């Protein structure tokens, strides 16, 4: 694993003699992962994939035991049907009483009672419908699908284990969700701005490629004590992130990259 201390040290050493030429900095590739977790506690019933598997969009990543959730969903649907019938009956009765009020056969207070019945029926139906929506979402999250093509990066549970609500079961790296991270000393930060194009290369990469700076930290960080010195002007570094412009098939998280920053 590439350590941040090593990367920052390497970066500063590479920069030591580059005051009037394009600066070369050592950085690394970082993945932007998605973590999938259920919104309810349950037993992991299915997990058809392994670490490193390439997954197509729409493929189920894992599934909890859905028996109890589906039974609850059927109960929700039945309750919504009953509440709708109650609401419709309340409206029908209210319409009947409204006509009687207009003829003076029924008092206004009785009309108001029926109107409150409608309000209560509407409120009960709304609660039932919201519960149904929530439980449908729980089922989706208990058996999530890949939102795009990508790769299973890690798996945290085995089939048969109990997964707690909100606990990630798998980490997923969508295709192309890679960025370059590197650290720039404060004396060079003026050379960078968001949307600036940089160049990078790496072992095994096909030639030099370009990336776009998308993030520059607003606050500096101290470099590790191992490279402190009384006369050093590079005690502070700024974290920078850039996103490759083209194909990233030859990049992997953790891969060191050489980044070249051109002068303005």
Secondary structure, 3 states (H helix, E strand, C coil): CCCHHHHHHHHHHHHCCCCCCCEEEEEEEEECCEEEECCCCEEEEECCCCCCCEECCCCECCEECCHHHHHHHHHHHHHHHHHHHHHHHHHHHHHHHHHHHHHCCCCHHHHHHHHHHHHHHHHHHHHHHHHHHHHHHHHHHHCCECCCCEEEEEECCCCCCEECCCCEEEEEEECCCEEEEEEEEHHHHHHCCCCCEEEEECCCCCCCEEEEEEEECCCCEECCHHHCCCCCCCCEEEEEEEEECCCCCCCCCCCEEEEEECCC
